[in-house]
Every structure is written in C-alpha cells, then in structure tokens.
Amino acid sequence: MISPPNDSNGEMNSELKRSTMKQIKIIIEKHPDGYEAYPVGIKGVVVGEGDTYEEALRDVQSALKFHVETFGLDSLEGGEGPVLEAFVAEASL
C-alpha cells in the first residue's frame, strides 16, 4: 500500500492515513545485476531498484511516496482508471 504524504510536521492522523491508502500493482523483475520494480497504470515514471526483491520493493514504494508528495494522489490514476489485474505472458517471435 502507498500511504499519503505527511503534513508539515511529518505526522498524519491514522484515520486519514487508512482512508487514503491505495493498492498499487507493482511489477518486480529479476535481472543478472539485481531487481527492478515499477508500478502499473500510473501517470509518470516511477522505478525502484535493489540487490534483492525486498530492496527493490522498498525503493519503489519510497519513489511512489515522493511521486504522490510531488504530484498528488490523482497522479496514481492512469488515464483509463485503475488497473484491475496485471498479467505476465510469454510470446514466441
């Protein structure tokens, strides 16, 4: 879950935080030199990376929080509404 940005004191009412949390689908790819993570269906580009799955996930969550602080919660909505499901498929060429 991605939590909303903090107020000027760095704190947030827990009720407000719960009511504005949003589920974001994250793709995490394993590469020879580490992991890359990115959200599906948001406006803009947000990428995280790390040596482990968990590091990449934490990094992209941090990047998403910064994205929301900069562009607002509306930036998490793609032009066609939320992504309901994400799939990975293989194709032969």
Contacts in CASP RR format, 6 or more apart in sequence:
PFRMAT RR
TARGET T0000
AUTHOR 0000-0000-0000
METHOD contacts of the structure
MODEL  1
MISPPNDSNGEMNSELKRSTMKQIKIIIEKHPDGYEAYPVGIKGVVVGEG
DTYEEALRDVQSALKFHVETFGLDSLEGGEGPVLEAFVAEASL
1 21 0 8 1.000
1 22 0 8 1.000
1 23 0 8 1.000
1 24 0 8 1.000
2 21 0 8 1.000
2 22 0 8 1.000
2 24 0 8 1.000
2 61 0 8 1.000
2 64 0 8 1.000
2 65 0 8 1.000
2 68 0 8 1.000
2 76 0 8 1.000
3 12 0 8 1.000
3 17 0 8 1.000
3 20 0 8 1.000
3 21 0 8 1.000
3 65 0 8 1.000
4 12 0 8 1.000
4 16 0 8 1.000
4 17 0 8 1.000
4 20 0 8 1.000
4 21 0 8 1.000
4 68 0 8 1.000
4 73 0 8 1.000
5 65 0 8 1.000
5 68 0 8 1.000
5 69 0 8 1.000
5 72 0 8 1.000
6 12 0 8 1.000
20 73 0 8 1.000
22 73 0 8 1.000
22 76 0 8 1.000
24 39 0 8 1.000
24 40 0 8 1.000
24 42 0 8 1.000
24 64 0 8 1.000
24 76 0 8 1.000
25 39 0 8 1.000
25 40 0 8 1.000
25 41 0 8 1.000
25 83 0 8 1.000
25 85 0 8 1.000
25 86 0 8 1.000
26 37 0 8 1.000
26 38 0 8 1.000
26 39 0 8 1.000
26 40 0 8 1.000
26 57 0 8 1.000
26 60 0 8 1.000
27 37 0 8 1.000
27 38 0 8 1.000
27 39 0 8 1.000
27 40 0 8 1.000
27 86 0 8 1.000
27 88 0 8 1.000
28 35 0 8 1.000
28 36 0 8 1.000
28 37 0 8 1.000
28 53 0 8 1.000
28 56 0 8 1.000
28 57 0 8 1.000
29 35 0 8 1.000
29 36 0 8 1.000
29 37 0 8 1.000
30 53 0 8 1.000
34 49 0 8 1.000
34 50 0 8 1.000
34 51 0 8 1.000
34 52 0 8 1.000
34 56 0 8 1.000
35 49 0 8 1.000
35 50 0 8 1.000
35 51 0 8 1.000
35 52 0 8 1.000
35 53 0 8 1.000
35 55 0 8 1.000
35 56 0 8 1.000
36 47 0 8 1.000
36 48 0 8 1.000
36 49 0 8 1.000
36 50 0 8 1.000
36 56 0 8 1.000
37 47 0 8 1.000
37 48 0 8 1.000
37 49 0 8 1.000
37 56 0 8 1.000
37 57 0 8 1.000
37 59 0 8 1.000
37 60 0 8 1.000
38 45 0 8 1.000
38 46 0 8 1.000
38 47 0 8 1.000
38 48 0 8 1.000
38 60 0 8 1.000
39 46 0 8 1.000
39 60 0 8 1.000
39 64 0 8 1.000
40 83 0 8 1.000
40 86 0 8 1.000
41 78 0 8 1.000
41 82 0 8 1.000
41 83 0 8 1.000
42 64 0 8 1.000
42 67 0 8 1.000
42 75 0 8 1.000
42 76 0 8 1.000
42 77 0 8 1.000
42 78 0 8 1.000
43 71 0 8 1.000
43 75 0 8 1.000
43 76 0 8 1.000
43 77 0 8 1.000
43 78 0 8 1.000
43 79 0 8 1.000
44 67 0 8 1.000
44 75 0 8 1.000
46 60 0 8 1.000
46 63 0 8 1.000
46 64 0 8 1.000
46 67 0 8 1.000
47 60 0 8 1.000
47 63 0 8 1.000
48 56 0 8 1.000
48 59 0 8 1.000
48 60 0 8 1.000
48 63 0 8 1.000
49 55 0 8 1.000
49 56 0 8 1.000
49 59 0 8 1.000
50 56 0 8 1.000
50 59 0 8 1.000
64 76 0 8 1.000
67 75 0 8 1.000
67 76 0 8 1.000
68 75 0 8 1.000
68 76 0 8 1.000
END
